[in-house]
Amino acid sequence: MRLVHVLIPIGRLEDVLDELDDEGIDYAVSEEIGRGEYEAQVSFPLPTSAVEPVLTRLRGVGLEEAGYTIVVSAETVVSKRFAETKKKYTDLSLSRAELVSRAEDMAPPLSTFVVMTIVSAVVATTGLLSNSAAVIIGAMIIAPVMGPAISASVGSVLYEPKLFRRGVGLQVLGVLLAIASGLVFSLLVKETLLVPPGFNPIEVPQVQERLTPNILSLVLAVGAGVAAVFSLTRGVSSVLVGAMIAVALVPPAATVGIGIAWDAPLAILEAGTLLLVNILAVNLVALSLLWVSGYRPVSEGDAGYARKRTIQLLGIITFSLLVLGVILSGVTLLSIADAQFKQNLNTEIADVLSQQRYQNVRLVEVHIDVSPVQGLLFSEDPEVTILVDSPGGVLPSGLAEAIRTTIKEEQGYDVIVLIEAVDASRPADDEATMTERVAVPSRVAI
């Protein structure tokens, strides 16, 4: 429920009261003595969804569009006439003025936005690197990402250029800040040895979830956009909805920063694609739902501009999503190919080591330094590092070549094979080691 206060211009009071009587609305009239161009102040209670149509009717009989109007929440209204009015307006949507006001309130001041975005991104990066879903969820609760997305959509639909520019600007700034914060914190973690030597964040499950985007990734972004518009237009709490949007945006942005810090170009591509898809999907859904819900500017001229801008934005976002959808599908196929290569690689290495001449050699670890997909994308030769346990740390002759040949025959990839042998039976400070590296035929082995 809402309580509306309006100032009535001189000579328009009777017309305004007639309209309110026609609608069956209770009202209170008080004389206005503070401003000469107004003769009275009228206050009346309304159901939330009645604010916009009733104000539109009053403007038709003389209420100024940009005049003095206050709309506040009302806890309780005791009135038989109000009960009848409430039956006529069962929709729960907010008025245009309230929608703009809520959108403005949801976009925090710049200093607050910057600080909270940085803190959220750093905490999210911590959760990703430590594989802690609880920490990531905590970061989402404080991320101020809902306001900018909603502000841009409301600004476009209601033709509020300042609100639109602010929403778009904060979204761009937020993404850049989240990536930069994730990058700086990841470099700090990496260079100060806060993680074990040889730590590979790409293998962390929480990170991998942001590196395997697929079409189903759109479900989260679409759901977040729907929930955001519903939360805004119905005037309900937006805290949990904001966290939902943050889940779609902040972890992928932090993952891009992690990928840059650890020089993982494929991870940057995968997480970056997911991030862009989610941002565009949230904005597309918010724009579409607000437009379909019937929100338009008051002025006919502004309504024309709003229609043109909104249709243009919807077209641009839809086209971008289609392009990214193709990229997303490609990234999904590449990820599948990488996973298949790794699975087959372990099998092929095990087959080679099962031969009689390698019976004393035991596989310890396999690390893919450059996968075939990375090699294809970034013009590098695929490379794997294999750690084995061998008596005396001595490698049997020809093991690296045997593995490279098997990979070539089974999967068709020319792979650089680097094998490191250790003797696990010796003390850690007295390990004998031996290394063999076999390059592809076009390169000279070291």
Residue pairs with C-beta under 8 A, 6 or more apart in sequence:
1 45
1 46
1 47
1 48
1 73
1 74
1 75
1 76
1 77
2 45
2 46
2 47
2 48
2 51
2 71
2 72
2 73
2 74
2 98
3 43
3 44
3 45
3 46
3 71
3 72
3 73
3 74
4 43
4 44
4 45
4 46
4 51
4 54
4 55
4 69
4 70
4 71
5 41
5 42
5 43
5 68
5 69
5 70
5 71
5 72
6 16
6 41
6 42
6 43
6 55
6 58
6 63
6 67
6 68
6 69
6 70
7 32
7 35
7 38
7 40
7 41
7 67
7 68
7 69
8 16
8 32
8 38
8 39
8 40
8 41
8 42
8 62
8 63
9 37
9 38
9 39
9 62
9 63
9 64
9 67
10 37
10 38
10 39
11 39
11 62
12 39
12 61
12 62
12 63
13 29
13 39
13 40
13 42
15 61
15 62
16 42
16 58
16 61
16 62
16 63
17 27
17 29
17 42
18 61
19 57
19 58
19 61
20 27
20 42
20 44
20 54
20 58
23 54
23 57
23 85
24 81
24 84
24 85
25 44
25 45
25 46
25 54
25 81
25 82
25 85
26 44
26 45
26 79
26 81
26 82
27 42
27 43
27 44
28 42
28 43
28 44
29 40
29 41
29 42
30 40
30 41
30 43
31 39
31 40
31 41
32 38
32 39
32 40
32 41
38 68
45 74
45 77
45 79
45 82
46 54
46 85
46 89
47 85
47 86
47 89
48 89
48 92
48 93
48 94
48 95
48 235
49 89
49 90
49 91
49 92
49 93
50 85
50 88
50 89
51 71
51 94
51 95
51 97
51 98
52 93
52 95
52 96
53 89
55 63
55 69
55 95
55 97
56 298
59 65
59 298
63 69
65 298
65 299
69 97
71 95
71 97
71 98
92 233
92 234
92 235
93 233
93 234
93 293
94 102
94 232
94 233
94 234
94 235
96 158
96 295
96 296
96 297
96 298
98 235
99 154
99 158
99 232
99 233
99 295
100 154
100 158
100 160
100 163
102 232
102 235
103 147
103 150
103 151
103 154
103 155
103 163
103 167
103 232
104 151
104 163
105 147
106 146
106 147
106 150
106 151
106 232
106 238
107 113
107 147
107 148
107 150
107 151
107 163
107 166
107 167
107 170
108 116
108 144
108 147
110 170
112 144
113 144
113 148
113 170
113 173
113 174
114 173
114 177
116 142
116 143
116 144
117 143
117 144
117 145
117 173
117 174
117 177
117 178
117 181
118 177
118 181
119 142
120 139
120 140
120 142
120 143
120 144
120 178
120 246
120 250
121 139
121 177
121 178
121 179
121 181
121 182
121 185
121 250
121 253
121 254
121 257
122 181
122 182
122 185
123 135
123 136
123 138
123 139
123 142
124 135
124 136
124 139
124 140
124 143
124 178
124 182
124 250
124 251
124 254
125 181
125 182
125 185
125 186
125 254
125 257
125 258
126 132
126 135
126 139
126 185
127 133
127 134
127 135
127 136
127 137
127 138
127 139
127 206
127 251
128 136
128 201
128 204
128 206
128 207
128 210
128 251
128 254
128 255
128 258
129 186
129 189
129 195
129 201
129 204
129 207
129 258
131 204
131 205
131 206
131 207
132 206
133 206
136 206
136 247
136 251
137 243
137 247
139 246
139 250
140 243
140 244
140 246
140 247
140 250
141 239
141 242
141 243
141 246
143 242
143 243
143 246
143 249
143 250
144 174
144 242
145 171
145 174
145 242
145 245
145 246
145 249
145 250
146 228
146 238
146 241
146 242
146 245
146 246
147 167
147 170
147 242
148 166
148 167
148 168
148 169
148 170
148 171
148 174
149 167
149 171
149 225
149 228
149 245
149 279
149 282
149 283
149 286
150 167
150 228
150 229
150 232
150 286
151 163
151 164
151 166
151 167
151 170
152 163
152 164
152 167
152 168
152 171
152 283
152 286
153 167
153 229
153 283
153 286
153 287
153 290
154 160
154 163
154 167
154 232
154 290
154 295
155 161
155 162
155 163
155 164
155 165
155 166
155 167
156 164
156 287
156 306
156 309
156 310
156 313
157 287
157 290
157 291
157 295
157 296
157 306
157 310
158 295
158 296
158 297
158 306
159 297
159 302
159 303
159 305
159 306
159 309
164 309
171 279
171 283
174 249
175 249
175 253
175 275
175 279
178 249
178 250
178 253
178 254
178 257
179 253
179 254
179 256
179 257
179 260
180 257
181 254
181 257
182 253
182 254
182 255
182 256
182 257
182 258
182 261
183 256
183 257
183 258
183 260
183 261
184 257
185 257
186 201
186 257
186 258
186 260
186 261
186 262
187 261
188 194
189 195
190 261
190 262
195 201
200 262
200 367
201 207
201 258
201 262
202 208
202 211
202 259
202 262
202 264
202 267
206 251
207 255
207 258
207 267
210 251
210 252
210 255
210 270
210 271
210 274
211 255
211 267
211 270
211 271
211 335
212 270
212 332
212 335
213 270
213 271
213 273
213 274
213 277
213 328
213 331
213 332
214 328
214 332
215 325
215 328
215 329
215 332
217 274
217 277
217 278
217 328
218 277
218 278
218 281
220 244
220 247
220 248
220 278
221 248
221 277
221 278
221 279
221 281
221 282
221 285
222 281
222 285
223 244
224 241
224 244
224 245
224 247
224 248
224 278
224 282
224 285
225 245
225 281
225 282
225 283
225 284
225 285
225 286
225 289
226 285
226 289
227 241
227 244
228 238
228 241
228 242
228 245
228 282
228 286
229 285
229 286
229 289
229 290
229 293
230 236
230 241
231 237
231 238
231 241
232 238
233 290
233 293
245 282
248 278
248 281
248 282
249 275
249 278
249 279
249 282
252 271
252 272
252 274
252 275
252 278
253 271
253 275
255 267
255 271
256 268
256 271
256 272
256 275
258 264
258 267
259 265
259 267
259 268
259 271
260 268
265 374
265 377
265 378
266 334
266 338
266 371
266 373
266 374
266 377
269 331
269 377
270 331
270 335
273 324
273 327
273 328
273 331
274 328
276 320
276 324
277 321
277 324
277 325
277 328
280 317
280 320
280 321
280 324
281 321
283 313
283 317
284 314
284 317
284 318
284 321
287 310
287 313
287 314
287 317
288 314
291 310
291 314
296 303
296 306
296 307
297 303
297 305
297 306
334 373
334 377
337 372
337 373
338 368
338 371
338 372
338 373
341 368
341 371
341 372
341 373
341 411
341 413
342 366
342 368
342 371
344 410
344 411
345 366
345 368
345 384
345 407
345 411
346 366
348 403
348 406
348 407
348 410
348 411
349 363
349 366
349 386
349 403
350 363
351 406
352 358
352 399
352 402
352 403
352 406
353 361
353 362
353 363
353 388
355 402
357 396
358 396
358 399
360 390
360 391
361 388
361 389
361 390
361 395
361 396
361 399
361 421
362 388
362 389
362 390
363 386
363 387
363 388
363 389
364 387
364 388
364 389
364 422
364 424
365 386
365 387
366 384
366 385
366 386
366 387
367 384
367 385
367 386
367 387
368 382
368 383
368 384
369 383
369 384
369 385
369 418
370 380
370 381
370 382
370 383
370 416
371 382
372 382
372 411
372 413
372 415
374 380
374 382
375 381
375 382
381 414
381 415
381 416
381 439
381 440
381 443
382 413
382 414
382 415
382 416
383 415
383 416
383 417
383 418
384 415
384 416
384 417
384 418
385 418
385 419
385 420
386 403
386 417
386 418
386 419
386 420
387 419
387 420
387 421
387 422
388 395
388 399
388 419
388 420
388 421
388 422
389 421
389 422
389 423
389 424
390 396
390 421
390 422
390 423
390 434
391 423
391 425
392 423
392 432
393 421
393 422
393 423
393 426
393 431
393 432
393 433
393 434
394 421
394 432
394 434
395 419
395 421
395 434
395 435
395 436
399 419
399 436
400 417
400 418
400 419
400 436
400 437
400 438
401 417
401 438
403 417
403 419
404 414
404 415
404 416
404 417
404 438
404 440
407 413
407 415
407 417
408 414
408 415
414 440
414 441
414 442
415 440
416 437
416 438
416 439
416 440
416 443
417 437
417 438
418 435
418 436
418 437
419 435
419 436
419 437
420 433
420 434
420 435
421 433
421 434
421 435
421 436
422 431
422 432
422 433
423 431
423 432
424 431
426 432
437 445
437 446
438 445
439 445
439 446
